[in-house]
């Protein structure tokens, strides 16, 4: 009889001790479950947090589709962010991007962005319109257009690649090296 009572006493303790170890491995999945419950994730894996009162994303956050945080309260992005589609962070207070994977374009229009990681690969357009960014990172690779309109950038590094057009209206760029790998045009033309 005594063993029965001891067993009943130890069973809840074993459950309490075992639970936190499992929960520590699930913050991102619990976050995803909460987002899905509140309708922020659609059936295709797209995450739309536009105007959402969410202030942070968990480390290792991953989406199958796009991540749209435009005009949200998110100010910092976690390391290891993996986005299957495009990333829209326009009109946020984000100051820098961590190393991250993005499967489509990146929109940072009207953000407080002041630093991009080196070796950034963008699988579409990159918009840095109306940002305080003063320099582009080394080895930037943009498959689409690069929009620098109304940003204080003064020069383009020699080791970037732009697969589309380079838009520089409203910047402090005075010249563009003919050796730059820009597949499209520099607009407006510096010869005008």
N, C-alpha and C positions, 0 to 999 in steps of 0.2 A: 504494500500500500504506500509505504514511504517513497519507494522508487517511482511510483506513479506520479506523486505530487512533485517530486524533484524534476521529473521529465516534463510535466506541465509548466513548471517554473522556467526551465532552461529553453524550452521551445520558442517562446517569444523573444528571448534574448538572442538566440541564434538567428532569428529572422531579422532583428534589428541590425545585428552586426553584418549580415550578408547583404542587406539591401543597399547601403551606401556605396559599396564597391561596385555594384552593377550600375547604380545611378551616375557615378562619376564618368562612366564611359558613354553616357547618353545625352549630354546637354544639347548637342546639335539636333539629334533626332527628336528630343522632347520639344525643342524650339520649333522644328518643322511641323510636328503634330499640332502645336498651338496655332501656328500660322494657317495650317490647313483648316482647322476648326473654325477660325475666324474669317475664312474666305480670302486669304491673301495669296494662296497658291491654287492655280487652276489644274486641270487634269493633265496638262502637257508639261508640268514641272516649271512653269513660269511663276516668278514671285514678284508681286506688285505691291510695294510698300509705299507708294506715292501718298504723301500727306499723312502717313501712319504715325502714331505717337510712339514709335519704337526708337530707342536711342542707341542700340548696339546689336551686332550680329555675333553669334558664337564663333570661336576658333574652328577652322576647318569647315565652315559653312559651304555647302555645295548645292548648285541648282542644275537641273537638266536643261532648263530653258533660260530665259532672260531674267535679270534682276533689275527692277525699276525702283529706285529709292528717291526719285525726284521730290524735292520740297519736303522731305522727311526730316526728323530730328536726329538722324544718324550723323555723327561728326567724325567717327573713327571706324576704319575697316579692319577686320582681323587678318592675321597672316593666314596663308593657305586658302584664301577665298578662291573658289573654283566655279566659274559661271559658264554654263554651256552655250548661252546665247549672248545677246548684247547686254551692256551695263549702262544704265542711265542714272547719273547722280547729279543732274542739273539742279541748280538752285538749292544746293545744300551747303553746309559749313565745312565740308571735308577739306582738309589742308594737304594731305598727301595720300598716295596710293601705296599699299604694301606690294610685295611681289605677289602676283595673282595670275590666274588663267582666265581669259575671257574669249569666248568663241565668236564674238561679233564686234560691233562697233562700241566705242566708249564715248559717252557724252558727259563732259565736265563743264558745260557752259554755265556761267554765272556762279562758279564755286569759289572757294577761298584757296584752291589748290596752289601750292607753292613749290611742290617737289614731286617728280615722277621717278620711279625706280629705273635704274639702268637696264638695258636689254629688254625693254618693254615691247611686247609683240601685240599688235592690234589687228584682228582679223577683219577689219572693216575700216570705217572712218574714225578719226580721233578729233573731237571738238574741244578746243581750249579757248573758246570765244569768251571775252570779258572776264578773264582770270588774271590774278596778279603774278602768274608764273613768269619768271625772268629768263629762264634758260631751259632748253630741252635736254633730256638725258642722253648719255652716250648710247650708241647702237640702238636707237629707236627704230622700230620696224612697223610701218603702217601700210596695210594692204590697200586701203582706200584713200580718201582725201584727208588732208591735215588742215584743220581750221584754226588759225592763230589770230583771227580778227580781234582787234581792240585789246591786245595783250602787250605788255611791255617788253617782249622778247626783242633782242637786238641782233642776234646772229643765229644761224642754223649750223649745228655741228656737221663736220665733213663725213661722219660715218652713219648718217641716218638713211633710211629708205622710205620713199613715199610712192605707193603704187598708183595714186591718182593725182589730183591737183593739190597745190600748196596755196592756201589763201592767207595773205599777209596784210590786207588793208587795216590801217590803224595801228600797226606795229612800228617799232623803231628799226626795222630791217632795211639797210641801205643797199645791200648787195647780196647776191646768192651765187655761190661758186658754181661754175659750169660743170665741175666734177661731181656735184651732188647727184645721187640717184633718185631723180624725180621723174616718174613715167609720164605724168601729165604736164600741166602748165603752172607757172607761178602767176597768181592773179591777185591784184592787178599787176600787170607787167611792170618791171622796174625801169623799162625803157621809155615809159610815157612821161 
